[in-house]
Amino acid sequence: MVKIGKVELGEFPLLLAPMEDVSDPPFRALCKKQGCDMMYTEFISVEGLIRDAKKSVQKLDVYDYERPIGIQIFGAELDSMMRAAEIVEEAKPEVLDINFGCPVKKVVCKMAGAGILQDLDRMVKLTKAVVDSTNLPVTVKTRLGWDDKTKFIEEVAERLQDVGIKALSIHGRTRKQMYKGEADWSLIGKIKENPRVTIPIFGNGDINSPEKAKLYRERYGVDGIMIGRASIGYPWIFREIKHYFATGEILAPPTIKERVDAARQHLRHSIEWKGLTLGVLEMRRHYSNYFRGLPNVKPFRTKLVTNFEPEFLFAVLDEIEATYTDLVWSR
């Protein structure tokens, strides 16, 4: 049984990675329905939280059906991180996660996210401050290092465990790589071989099929897998991996009805949670993912991204289902 503190996650949990503008409540609901064992919110600016910024505070929203869930924060200032930890605890997630992995320039230039990989002493100091500021189990998500010359993730794992984190998720790239090239899990595997490291280690990066999930599970000995980009527009990745682990069989891909139903639910929940204008606007980035591979789908997608009326949008989704109902989909 894999545990984060007292939070039980099963024998080999599948986790939804925190993704900005993606892993919000509407999307998380779909992933949970398809078997995701633990999910994380979008990362939340600690400066926004302590200033009561509406966008940051809204990201604290968690629902009982999502549990167990982790709220992820990012920041670089000691006092702000500590105050934000207290605010997060009031939202009652199961876990508080610190983002030390975001490679985006506007985050890194403030020495937050992956920027802190340039100063491991500060990374450890900030982490200890958060651990000491909350009763929640604290976890960290990070990368292998800042660049190829600074892949100190084995040292990071030991030091962060020593100051009290309860699990570590590692993306198998450096900050310099951003999302380019292939994720390297070899150092993640070495951490699992280190007898000093006893906390759960979750691997992240490039898991996009049940076969690859099984291969990496066996090859690197991780305690669970965190999935990000492969789940966007395809929450069924979680059920497919679990089915393959249990049976060795590859599930048939979701039908057109399942895809349209997911898009409907996503749109409906997005409007409910964000309001009409923002809910419709932010849903637009998802349609191409839900319907990728459909022949001649562009006219439908154009309608979906150029209209604001929910009734019209739901009617277009109905039309897509009717048009492609006999299509045999290949993954």
C-alpha positions in Angstrom: 0.0 0.0 0.0 1.4 3.4 -1.1 0.8 6.1 1.5 1.5 9.9 1.6 1.5 10.3 5.3 -1.7 8.6 6.4 -3.3 9.0 2.9 -3.7 5.6 1.4 -3.4 5.5 -2.5 -3.5 1.8 -3.3 -0.8 -0.6 -4.5 0.4 1.5 -7.5 -1.4 4.8 -7.8 -1.9 6.8 -11.0 -1.7 10.5 -10.3 -2.9 13.5 -12.4 -0.2 16.0 -12.8 -0.9 19.6 -11.8 -1.2 21.5 -15.1 -1.9 25.2 -15.4 -5.2 26.0 -17.2 -5.9 22.2 -17.4 -6.2 20.4 -14.1 -9.2 22.5 -12.8 -12.3 20.9 -11.2 -14.2 20.3 -14.5 -11.2 18.3 -15.9 -10.4 16.6 -12.7 -13.9 15.2 -12.4 -13.4 13.4 -15.7 -10.1 12.0 -14.7 -11.5 10.8 -11.4 -14.3 9.1 -13.2 -11.8 7.2 -15.3 -9.9 5.8 -12.3 -7.2 8.4 -11.4 -6.1 7.7 -7.8 -4.9 11.2 -6.8 -5.1 14.6 -8.4 -3.5 17.9 -7.9 -4.9 21.4 -8.5 -3.4 23.8 -10.9 -0.4 25.5 -9.3 -1.3 28.5 -7.2 0.8 31.6 -6.6 1.5 32.1 -2.9 1.6 35.8 -3.5 -1.9 35.7 -5.0 -3.2 33.6 -2.1 -1.9 35.9 0.6 -3.3 38.9 -1.3 -6.6 37.2 -1.7 -6.5 37.4 -5.5 -9.7 36.0 -6.9 -8.1 33.7 -9.5 -5.7 32.2 -6.9 -8.3 31.8 -4.2 -10.7 30.1 -6.6 -8.1 27.4 -7.4 -8.5 26.3 -3.7 -11.9 24.8 -4.6 -11.9 21.1 -4.0 -14.9 18.7 -3.9 -15.5 15.6 -1.9 -15.7 13.4 -5.0 -12.2 14.4 -5.9 -10.5 13.1 -2.8 -7.8 12.4 -2.1 -6.5 15.7 -3.6 -3.4 17.8 -3.3 -3.3 21.6 -3.6 -0.1 22.8 -5.2 1.6 26.1 -4.5 4.6 27.9 -5.9 6.6 30.8 -4.6 10.1 31.9 -3.6 9.7 34.0 -0.4 9.9 32.2 2.9 7.2 34.3 4.7 4.8 34.0 1.8 5.2 30.3 1.5 4.5 29.8 5.2 1.4 32.1 5.2 0.1 30.3 2.1 0.5 26.9 3.7 -1.8 28.1 6.5 -4.4 29.2 3.9 -4.2 25.9 2.0 -4.7 24.0 5.2 -8.0 25.8 5.7 -9.2 24.5 2.3 -8.8 20.9 3.8 -7.0 19.0 1.0 -5.3 15.7 1.9 -1.9 17.0 0.7 0.0 20.2 0.2 2.3 20.0 -2.8 5.2 22.5 -3.6 6.0 23.2 -7.2 9.7 23.1 -7.8 9.4 22.0 -11.4 7.6 24.6 -13.5 10.0 25.7 -16.3 8.1 28.7 -17.5 10.3 31.9 -17.7 7.9 34.2 -15.7 8.0 31.7 -12.8 11.7 30.7 -13.0 12.9 34.3 -13.1 11.5 34.8 -9.7 13.5 31.8 -8.4 10.2 29.9 -8.1 9.2 26.6 -9.8 12.3 25.1 -11.4 14.2 28.3 -10.8 15.0 27.1 -7.3 17.0 24.2 -8.7 19.8 26.7 -9.0 19.9 27.1 -5.2 19.4 23.8 -3.4 20.0 25.2 0.0 17.2 27.7 -0.5 15.0 24.9 -1.9 15.5 22.9 1.3 15.0 25.9 3.5 11.7 26.8 1.9 10.5 23.2 2.0 11.3 22.9 5.7 9.4 26.2 6.4 6.3 24.9 4.7 6.5 21.5 6.5 6.8 23.3 9.8 3.8 25.6 9.0 1.2 23.0 8.4 -0.3 19.7 9.7 -0.9 18.5 6.1 1.5 16.0 4.6 3.8 18.0 2.3 5.0 16.7 -1.1 7.2 18.1 -3.8 7.2 18.0 -7.6 10.4 18.8 -9.3 12.8 18.0 -12.2 16.1 16.3 -12.5 18.0 19.5 -12.3 18.5 22.9 -13.8 20.6 21.6 -16.7 22.7 18.5 -17.7 25.5 19.7 -15.4 23.3 20.0 -12.3 21.3 16.8 -12.1 21.4 16.6 -8.3 18.0 15.0 -7.9 19.5 12.2 -5.7 20.8 14.7 -3.3 17.5 16.6 -3.5 15.5 13.5 -2.7 17.5 12.8 0.5 17.6 16.4 1.7 13.9 17.0 1.2 13.0 13.7 2.9 15.2 14.7 5.8 13.2 18.0 6.3 9.9 16.1 6.3 8.3 15.7 2.9 6.1 12.6 2.5 6.5 12.0 -1.2 8.4 13.2 -4.2 7.3 13.4 -7.9 10.0 13.8 -10.4 9.7 14.9 -14.0 12.5 13.2 -16.0 13.8 16.3 -17.7 15.9 19.3 -16.7 14.6 22.8 -16.7 16.7 23.6 -19.7 15.0 20.9 -21.7 11.6 22.3 -21.0 9.4 19.6 -22.6 11.7 18.7 -25.4 13.5 15.5 -26.0 12.7 12.2 -24.2 12.2 12.1 -20.5 15.1 10.3 -18.7 13.8 8.1 -15.9 17.2 6.5 -15.1 18.0 8.8 -12.2 14.5 8.3 -10.9 15.3 4.6 -10.8 18.5 5.2 -8.9 16.6 7.1 -6.2 14.4 4.0 -5.8 17.5 2.0 -5.3 18.9 4.3 -2.6 18.2 2.6 0.8 18.2 6.0 2.5 15.1 7.1 0.5 11.9 5.6 2.0 9.2 8.0 0.9 7.1 7.2 -2.2 8.7 8.3 -5.5 6.4 9.0 -8.4 7.8 9.2 -12.0 6.5 11.7 -14.5 7.2 12.3 -18.1 6.2 10.8 -21.5 3.8 8.1 -20.1 1.3 8.0 -23.0 0.2 4.4 -23.2 -0.6 1.4 -21.0 2.4 -0.5 -22.4 4.9 2.3 -21.5 3.4 2.6 -18.1 3.9 -1.1 -17.4 7.5 -1.0 -18.8 8.5 2.0 -16.7 6.9 0.6 -13.6 8.9 -2.6 -13.9 12.2 -1.0 -15.2 12.5 1.9 -12.7 10.6 0.5 -9.6 8.6 3.7 -8.9 5.8 3.7 -6.4 3.4 5.3 -8.9 3.1 7.2 -12.1 2.1 10.8 -12.6 0.4 11.6 -15.9 0.1 15.0 -17.5 -0.1 15.8 -21.2 -1.3 12.4 -22.2 -4.5 12.9 -20.2 -5.5 16.2 -21.9 -8.5 15.4 -23.9 -8.0 11.7 -23.1 -8.9 11.0 -19.4 -9.4 7.4 -20.4 -5.7 6.9 -20.2 -6.1 6.1 -16.5 -8.7 3.3 -17.0 -6.7 1.9 -19.9 -3.5 1.7 -17.8 -5.3 0.1 -14.9 -7.0 -2.5 -17.2 -3.7 -3.4 -18.8 -2.0 -3.8 -15.4 -4.8 -6.1 -14.3 -5.4 -8.2 -17.4 -2.6 -7.6 -19.9 -5.2 -6.5 -22.4 -5.5 -3.2 -24.3 -9.0 -1.7 -24.0 -10.8 -0.5 -27.1 -10.6 3.3 -27.4 -13.5 5.3 -26.2 -16.4 5.6 -28.6 -17.6 8.8 -30.2 -20.5 8.8 -27.6 -18.0 8.6 -24.7 -15.9 11.4 -26.2 -18.9 13.7 -26.8 -20.3 12.9 -23.4 -17.0 13.9 -21.8 -16.9 17.1 -23.8 -20.5 17.9 -22.8 -19.7 17.3 -19.1 -16.5 19.3 -19.3 -18.3 22.3 -20.9 -21.2 22.2 -18.5 -19.0 22.0 -15.5 -16.7 24.7 -16.9 -19.6 27.1 -17.2 -20.9 26.3 -13.8 -17.5 26.8 -12.1 -16.1 29.7 -14.1 -19.2 31.5 -15.4 -20.5 31.7 -18.9 -17.9 33.8 -20.7 -14.8 32.4 -19.1 -16.2 28.9 -19.0 -16.9 28.9 -22.8 -13.6 30.6 -23.6 -11.4 28.3 -21.6 -13.1 25.2 -22.9 -12.1 26.0 -26.5 -8.6 24.7 -26.1 -10.0 21.2 -25.3 -12.1 20.4 -28.3 -9.3 19.6 -30.6 -8.0 17.0 -28.1 -11.3 15.3 -27.6 -11.9 15.0 -31.3 -8.4 14.5 -32.6 -8.3 12.0 -35.4 -11.9 12.5 -36.6 -12.0 13.0 -40.4 -13.2 16.3 -41.6 -13.9 17.6 -38.1 -12.6 21.1 -38.7 -16.0 22.7 -39.6 -17.5 21.4 -36.3 -14.5 22.6 -34.3 -14.7 26.0 -35.9 -18.3 26.3 -34.7 -17.3 25.3 -31.2 -14.6 27.9 -30.9 -16.5 30.8 -32.5 -19.8 30.8 -30.6 -20.7 31.7 -27.0 -24.2 30.3 -26.7 -24.3 27.1 -24.6 -27.4 25.8 -26.4 -25.6 26.2 -29.8 -22.5 24.5 -28.5 -24.3 21.5 -27.1 -26.2 21.2 -30.4 -22.9 21.1 -32.2 -21.7 18.3 -29.9 -25.0 16.4 -30.6 -24.3 16.9 -34.3 -20.8 15.5 -34.0 -22.1 12.4 -32.2 -24.7 11.8 -34.9 -22.3 12.4 -37.8 -19.6 10.0 -36.5 -21.7 7.4 -34.6 -20.6 4.5 -36.8 -17.0 5.4 -36.9 -14.6 2.7 -35.6 -11.9 4.7 -33.7 -8.3 3.7 -33.4 -6.1 5.0 -30.7 
